[in-house]
Amino acid sequence: MAIAIRDERDEACFGLAVGSEPARSIHAVADPATEAQAAHRPSLAQRCGRGAKLGFDVLVAGALLLVMLPVLLLVVVLIQIESPGSPFYRARRVGYRGRPLDVLKFRKMALDAKGLPLTLAGDVRLTRIGAFMARTRIDELPQLWNVVRGQMSLVGPRPEDARFVALHAGSYEEILSVRPGITGWSQLAFAAESRILDQGDPVAHYVDSILPAKVGLDCKYAEHRGMRTDVATMAWTAVAMLSRIEVAVHRESGRLGRRRRKQALKLADQSGHATPECASHAAS
């Protein structure tokens, strides 16, 4: 079984994860000019772990696409009925290692909608089916194709707009060492983002309060990621979608749990108190 993935560091171990031969061999770096760089490269065990995660993501995402194909086709039809045009929307984001990433989504808004780069509660640009998709997160399902292509992961940091990434460039050096995810700590913690954004100046509120909290959570995930963490995150994502509950993410430990009502009411006020720096960046 041969699957082409444009990530040379993960290729060899990815081949082992899906049962094929390694795509290429790994050679030691002997050039003295690159010794410092080589010292910071992931170990073979770390690369194999990333390769195993990549293989798991691709296989699971492919299976989910097949299983959910009838639902995806139904959504396409409903979008076409209400708002003719492409049923898909490609949101340009900053992806893995800073590469441009076109995140594939179902189109929630009118075909030529313009305006803020954020979606608000009761946004007039949303179609009726789009409002339903925004509440249920169904619009995110096409990102399974990004996962199959090796551009995204099932679990990872939230893919962000380049304008917002530039505000925390140092931290995003660490965050973007991990493939962005369909779900993740910041996605779960701020699932109600559209409701808590200040309607008066949503962009300023996002930049000053919500974005730093997301950066802090994404830094924590990038530093402490692992298969156990991913499985727990996927489980809580399924619970949140099926039971319509909100999930709380502890800012220090990353522990997941059900959000209490008082926590939900204070979320917007507390979000700006998170430290937006990744540990490795803050120490440099």
Buried (B, 14 or more C-beta within 10 A) or exposed (E): EEBEBEBEBBBBBBBBBBEEEEBEEEEEEEEEEEEEEEEEEEEEEEBBBBBBBBBBBBBBBBEBBEEBEEEBEEBBEBBBEEBEEEBBBEEEBBBBEBEEBBBBBBBBBBEEBEEEEBBBBEBEBBBEBBBBBBEEBBBBBBBBBBBBBBBBBBBBBBBBEEEBBEBBEEBBBBBBBBBBBBBBBBBBBBBBBBEBBBEEEBBEBBBEBBBBBBBBBBBBBBBEBEEEBBEBBBEBBEBBBEEEEBBBBEBEEBEBEEBEEEEBEEBBEEBBEBBBBBBBBEEE
